[in-house]
Structures are given as structure tokens and as C-alpha cells.
């Protein structure tokens, strides 16, 4: 049984366990959480649950290897990522698509493990929030525990401004500016995590609010077999899993290249026209600096593979 101390309060359960179970493979940590063998205050829990001071975490018998297996942080190659802002308290990275933010669930390592390997002198580096593996854009990393706690409180309190750029199939109606539809998270038979829209009376419904603004409309490209499309600025007021992807798809306008919720027929044609990934990018982030309290606004411009698709060569 582990008791959460003040220093660990606010951490995700998976990160809390990995710091206490040195030498246990990350895949095993996620497996015992999913199976229900880990209990938080006597109840079943999930990897992304936040622990609080005084919480009790019950663990099954776990064998800790004397020499940890070379996975996760140990197997991660040293890698730096494009930096948008860095000071003594935080780093704002421009994460490329195709890179997980952390190891686990079949991924040996991610941004945070590679960054720690590249900066062995850093005493503290922790993810403030998450981005999907296939989403590019702004990702915050805290360099101090106080900064981590302060920033995560802003995310939980919906005090940050998170705006993404998404390209969707079809002409998005300018009048449709708010999607206020609850979401339901579930697992498929193969164990893959998925999300769907649901109703307010669903006992597992999660409130999800998304704001949409049309940035531009792209005309159809008949010779390339592409329909008219819309580039959207999407601001999320809640941070649910796959929120943007599911909200846009449920409105009849799936994100181009989304292999889970998008238009699969369209997706097959996109790589031939130069789009080989999902067109979702964390473009703007606003937050109060954890030390000064000043409002910070960051922008990560579209990476070349997305910008190029919007303006193809003749």
C-alpha cells in the first residue's frame, strides 16, 4: 500500500506508480491498472486518474527487477525537440506528429523519455498535459514541481486556452460554432481505446465542449478526387480523450487522415496527394506563467507537410 504525499499530489496515477516501481516495465504497470489490480482509495481506477495527498494506492505483489529491462526511458535515444519557449520553470515544445508523448501501452518511449535522456543534468522534467501521438503542436513540460502543479491546476480548471487547426471534409457551416455533446469512453474487443458521442442520461457520460471557427474553405479538387474541405480553428473547453476528433466526426465532418473516426474512403486518397498523416495541429496555447502570473500566448505554425497540402504546387 502506498500513501500519496504532498509532493506527488496532482500526478497521474501511471506516473506516480512508475516513480515508485523502479525496474518494473511500463507495460506491466499499465496492465495491472487496466486489470483492476491497482486500487485507488479501494476503488477501480485508470491510468490518467489524478492522485491527491493522503490517497491510498493498493498494489498487487510486484516483482522489481534488480536490473531493469531496457525499455521506456532507458531505451530512449537522446532527442531534443523544437523549442517555442524555455525558462527556469517550463519548456514549450513543438511536438512532431508520429511521436507519443510518453512510453506505455505498447510504446517503448516518447517525448518525455527522449528529452530526459538528452538532458541528463535536468533534475525535474514532467509532462504538463498530453497530445495524441498523431497530433503535432504545442506541448508543455515542467522543469519544477511547483510549475507542474500550477500549470496542471490551470488545465483542470479550464483556465487555459487551447486552439487546434483541423482540416475536415466538406463545407463546415459558419453558423455551427458550438458542439456541446457528452462523450463516452470505451474499449473495443481488441482492447483499443475509443470514444463516441452519447446522451446526458448516460451514467458514463463526460461533459465535452468544443468551439469551432471556420478559418477558410478549400474548393474541391476533382482531378485529384478530393472534395471541398474546411480548415477550422477548434478551441476545446474540456480536455476529453479524442474530443476534437469525435465531435467533428459526429457532426459529419471527419478530420482528414483520421484513421479512427474519419472518412476511410477519403483517407485512402489523401496520401497520393501528399497528406500522409492526420490534419490536426495544436496551434495556440494560452496560460498564466506559473512564476510571474503573466498571460502567455504561444503559437506553433503548421508544419510543412500540412501547410503544403493547403497550398499544393501547380
C-alpha positions in Angstrom: 0.0 0.0 0.0 1.3 3.4 -1.0 0.2 6.7 0.5 0.4 9.8 -1.7 2.4 12.6 -0.2 2.1 16.3 -0.8 4.9 16.3 -3.3 3.2 13.7 -5.5 -0.3 15.3 -5.3 -1.8 16.1 -8.7 0.2 13.5 -10.6 -1.4 11.0 -13.0 -1.6 7.5 -11.4 0.7 6.0 -14.1 3.4 8.5 -13.5 3.1 8.1 -9.7 3.5 4.3 -9.9 6.4 4.4 -12.3 8.3 6.6 -9.9 7.7 4.1 -7.1 8.1 0.9 -9.1 11.6 1.4 -10.5 12.6 -1.6 -12.5 9.0 -2.6 -13.3 8.4 -2.5 -17.1 5.9 0.2 -18.1 3.8 -2.3 -20.0 3.3 -4.2 -16.7 2.3 -1.1 -14.8 -0.4 -0.3 -17.4 -1.5 -3.9 -17.4 -2.1 -4.1 -13.6 -4.0 -0.8 -13.8 -6.3 -2.0 -16.7 -6.9 -5.3 -15.0 -8.2 -3.6 -11.8 -5.4 -4.9 -9.6 -4.4 -1.4 -8.7 -7.0 0.3 -6.4 -7.2 4.0 -5.6 -8.9 4.5 -2.2 -10.3 1.0 -2.6 -11.9 1.6 -6.0 -11.0 0.7 -9.5 -9.2 3.4 -11.3 -7.5 4.4 -14.6 -4.0 5.4 -15.7 -5.0 9.0 -16.2 -6.6 9.4 -12.7 -5.1 12.2 -10.6 -3.8 11.2 -7.1 -4.3 13.6 -4.2 -2.4 14.0 -0.9 -3.4 11.2 1.5 -4.8 8.9 -1.2 -4.1 5.2 -0.7 -2.9 3.2 -3.7 -3.1 -0.6 -3.3 -0.8 -2.7 -5.4 -0.7 -6.4 -6.2 2.6 -8.2 -5.5 5.1 -6.8 -8.0 8.5 -8.2 -8.8 11.0 -5.5 -9.2 13.9 -6.4 -11.5 17.4 -5.8 -10.0 18.5 -4.7 -13.4 15.5 -3.1 -15.2 14.7 -4.2 -18.7 16.0 -1.8 -21.3 12.7 -0.2 -22.2 11.0 3.1 -21.6 13.4 5.8 -20.5 16.4 3.5 -20.6 15.9 2.5 -24.2 15.0 6.0 -25.3 17.5 7.7 -27.6 18.5 11.3 -26.7 16.5 13.7 -28.6 15.7 17.4 -28.4 12.6 18.9 -29.9 11.9 22.4 -31.4 11.5 24.8 -28.5 9.0 27.6 -28.6 9.7 28.9 -25.1 12.1 27.9 -22.3 12.9 29.4 -18.9 13.7 28.1 -15.4 10.2 26.8 -15.0 9.0 25.3 -18.2 9.7 24.2 -21.8 7.1 24.7 -24.6 7.9 22.2 -27.4 6.6 21.9 -30.9 5.9 18.2 -31.0 6.1 16.5 -34.4 3.3 14.1 -35.4 4.0 10.3 -35.0 5.8 10.7 -31.6 4.0 9.6 -28.5 4.3 12.0 -25.5 5.4 9.1 -23.2 6.0 5.4 -23.2 3.5 2.8 -22.3 0.6 0.8 -23.8 2.9 -0.7 -26.5 5.1 2.3 -27.0 8.6 1.9 -25.6 9.3 5.6 -25.2 8.0 9.1 -26.1 8.9 12.7 -26.0 9.5 12.9 -22.2 11.8 9.9 -22.1 13.9 11.2 -25.1 14.1 14.6 -23.6 15.3 13.3 -20.2 17.9 11.3 -22.0 19.1 14.4 -23.9 19.2 16.4 -20.7 20.7 14.1 -18.0 21.6 17.1 -15.9 17.9 18.1 -15.6 16.7 17.3 -12.1 13.0 17.5 -13.0 11.2 17.1 -16.3 7.5 16.2 -16.3 4.7 16.4 -18.9 2.1 19.0 -18.0 -0.5 17.7 -20.4 -0.9 15.2 -23.4 -1.3 15.3 -27.1 -2.3 12.3 -29.2 0.6 10.6 -30.9 -0.7 11.6 -34.4 -1.3 15.3 -33.3 1.5 17.8 -33.7 2.0 21.1 -32.0 2.5 22.8 -28.6 3.4 20.5 -25.7 4.3 21.9 -22.2 7.0 20.3 -20.0 7.5 21.5 -16.4 11.1 21.9 -15.1 9.9 22.3 -11.4 7.3 20.5 -9.3 5.8 23.9 -8.4 5.4 24.8 -12.1 3.9 21.3 -12.8 1.3 21.7 -10.1 0.4 25.3 -11.0 0.0 24.5 -14.8 -2.0 21.4 -14.2 -4.4 23.2 -12.0 -4.9 25.7 -14.8 -5.7 22.8 -17.3 -8.1 21.2 -14.8 -9.7 24.5 -14.0 -10.2 25.2 -17.7 -8.2 28.4 -17.4 -6.0 27.7 -20.4 -6.9 28.5 -24.0 -6.2 25.5 -26.3 -6.9 26.0 -30.0 -6.1 23.5 -32.8 -6.1 23.7 -36.5 -8.1 20.9 -38.2 -8.9 20.2 -41.8 -12.2 18.4 -42.3 -14.1 17.0 -45.2 -17.0 19.2 -46.6 -18.1 22.7 -46.1 -18.4 23.4 -42.4 -21.5 25.6 -41.8 -20.4 29.0 -40.4 -23.3 29.1 -38.1 -22.2 25.9 -36.3 -19.9 27.3 -33.7 -20.5 25.2 -30.6 -20.6 21.5 -30.0 -21.8 20.6 -26.5 -22.3 16.9 -26.7 -21.2 14.5 -24.0 -18.7 11.7 -24.8 -18.4 8.1 -23.7 -15.1 6.3 -23.5 -15.0 2.5 -24.1 -12.7 -0.3 -25.1 -13.1 -2.4 -28.3 -12.8 -6.2 -28.2 -9.1 -5.9 -29.1 -8.6 -3.6 -26.1 -8.1 -0.4 -28.2 -9.5 2.7 -26.6 -12.3 4.5 -28.5 -14.8 7.3 -27.8 -18.3 8.0 -29.0 -20.9 10.7 -28.5 -23.6 9.9 -26.1 -26.5 11.5 -24.2 -26.6 13.3 -20.9 -28.5 10.4 -19.2 -25.6 8.0 -19.9 -24.1 7.3 -16.4 -20.7 7.3 -18.0 -21.2 10.5 -20.0 -18.4 13.0 -19.8 -19.2 16.7 -20.5 -17.4 17.9 -23.5 -17.5 21.4 -25.0 -15.9 22.4 -28.3 -15.9 25.8 -30.1 -15.4 25.9 -33.9 -14.5 28.8 -36.1 -14.0 28.5 -39.9 -10.7 29.8 -41.0 -11.0 29.0 -44.7 -12.8 26.8 -47.2 -10.9 24.8 -49.7 -12.5 24.1 -53.1 -12.9 20.6 -54.4 -10.1 19.2 -56.4 -11.9 16.9 -58.9 -8.8 15.9 -60.8 -7.3 14.6 -57.5 -10.5 13.1 -56.3 -10.7 15.4 -53.4 -13.9 17.0 -52.1 -14.3 20.5 -50.8 -12.8 20.9 -47.3 -12.7 23.3 -44.4 -9.8 24.5 -42.3 -11.1 25.1 -38.8 -9.8 26.7 -35.6 -11.1 24.4 -32.8 -10.9 25.5 -29.2 -11.6 22.9 -26.5 -13.1 24.0 -23.2 -12.8 20.4 -21.8 -9.9 18.0 -22.4 -11.5 14.7 -23.1 -9.8 11.9 -24.9 -10.2 12.3 -28.7 -12.7 15.1 -28.1 -12.0 17.1 -31.2 -11.8 14.0 -33.5 -15.1 12.6 -32.2 -17.0 15.9 -32.0 -16.1 16.9 -35.6 -16.7 13.4 -37.0 -20.1 13.2 -35.2 -21.1 16.5 -36.9 -20.5 14.8 -40.3 -17.1 16.4 -40.9 -14.3 13.9 -40.0 -10.7 15.2 -39.8 -8.7 14.5 -42.9 -6.4 11.5 -42.3 -8.1 10.4 -39.1 -7.8 6.6 -39.2 -10.1 6.1 -36.2 -13.1 8.4 -36.8 -12.5 9.9 -40.3 -13.8 9.2 -43.8 -11.9 6.0 -44.6 -12.5 6.2 -48.4 -11.2 9.8 -48.4 -8.2 8.8 -46.3 -7.1 6.3 -48.9 -6.8 9.0 -51.5 -5.1 11.6 -49.3 -1.5 10.1 -49.3 -1.4 10.2 -53.1 -2.0 14.0 -52.8 0.7 14.5 -50.2 -1.2 14.2 -46.9 0.2 11.2 -45.1 -1.0 12.0 -41.5 -4.0 13.3 -39.6 -4.5 17.0 -40.1 -4.8 18.1 -36.5 -2.3 20.5 -35.0 -2.1 22.2 -31.6 -1.7 25.7 -32.9 -2.2 28.1 -30.0 -1.9 27.8 -26.2 -2.6 30.5 -23.6 -1.9 30.1 -19.9 -0.7 32.1 -16.9 3.0 31.7 -16.3 3.5 29.6 -13.1 6.0 32.0 -11.6 5.1 35.5 -12.8 1.4 35.0 -13.4 1.7 36.9 -16.7 -0.5 35.7 -19.5 1.5 33.7 -22.1 0.3 33.1 -25.7 2.2 30.6 -27.8 1.8 29.7 -31.5 3.2 26.7 -33.4 2.8 27.3 -37.1 1.6 24.4 -39.3 4.4 22.0 -40.1 5.5 21.8 -43.8 3.6 18.6 -44.5 0.3 20.3 -43.5 0.9 23.7 -44.9 2.0 22.2 -48.2 -1.3 20.3 -48.6 -3.2 23.5 -48.2 -1.2 25.2 -51.0 -0.2 22.4 -53.4 2.1 23.2 -56.2 0.7 23.6 -59.7 
